[in-house]
C-alpha cells in the first residue's frame, strides 16, 4: 500500500488511533462544560467526536479487518473481540442519542433554548431510559476502546518491535 512496509503502515495506524483519543476527550469535555446544549455546541462537539471515530474506524475497516484472519490467535482475537464490543456499546448509545436528538429537535431546543423545559418532560416517560442508554453506551465504548487500544498497542510492539529502530 503506497509503497510502505507493513511496519510503517502499522505505525501510521497506531498514530491515527492514538490521535483519536484526545478528540474523544475534548468532545466529551465540550458536552460536560456547556449548559445548555445549543445547536452550535452540539455541532462543535460532533466535529471532534466524528474526527475521533474516523481516525479509529477507517484504520479498522481498511487495515485491521482485512488482516484479522492472518493474525487470528491470542492477542489478535482478544483485541478484535474487545474492539467489536466497543462498537456494540457505541451502537447501543446511538439508540439513546437518536431519541434525545429527536425530542430536542421537535421542541426547537437547539435553536431556541428554554430553561423551563425539562428534557424529561419533552421526551415522554422513556427519556430517562434513553439518557441511560446514551450514558451506558458512551462509558462502555470508552472503557472497551481503551482496552482494545492497549491490547492493540501491545500487539504492535510484540509483532513489529518498533524500539529496534532506536
Phi, psi and omega in degrees: 000118178055023178073013180263150177287164178299323179296317180295317179295319178299320178295321177295322177296314178300318179297314180299314181292324178295318180294334182294330184298313176300329176297316178297316181297315181292320177299319177293317180300322179302315182288323181289322188276347185244133173211122007278164176271103178269176179299317180297320178295316180299315180296319178300315178299312184294329177302315181286318180296316181292324175296315178300316178295321178295318180294337178266316188284319181299312176298325180296314183289321188257349180238312186282309183299316179298337181258003186300313183292330177290334184245029187278090177180146174047250183299321181299316179294314180300314179299315181294317181296315179297315180298317179293324176293326176300315179293329176296318176297321179298316177297321177300315178296324179299328179297327176284320181301317183299314182294318180295315180301314181298319181294316180291323180294316181300326181261012176054038182276351175279327182260323184234076185292134178237114183297336183280347180266117180270143180300324179296329181285320186279339184266002181082187185289346183263003185299321177300322178298314182291324177293322177295319178300318178299312181296314179298316180298316181292313180297315178299317179299312184296314181298312181288328175299315178298318177298315179294321179297313182294319178291323177295320178295317177298317178299318178299313181293324179289315185285317188253348178043063184293342180289345179294341180279349182280000000 
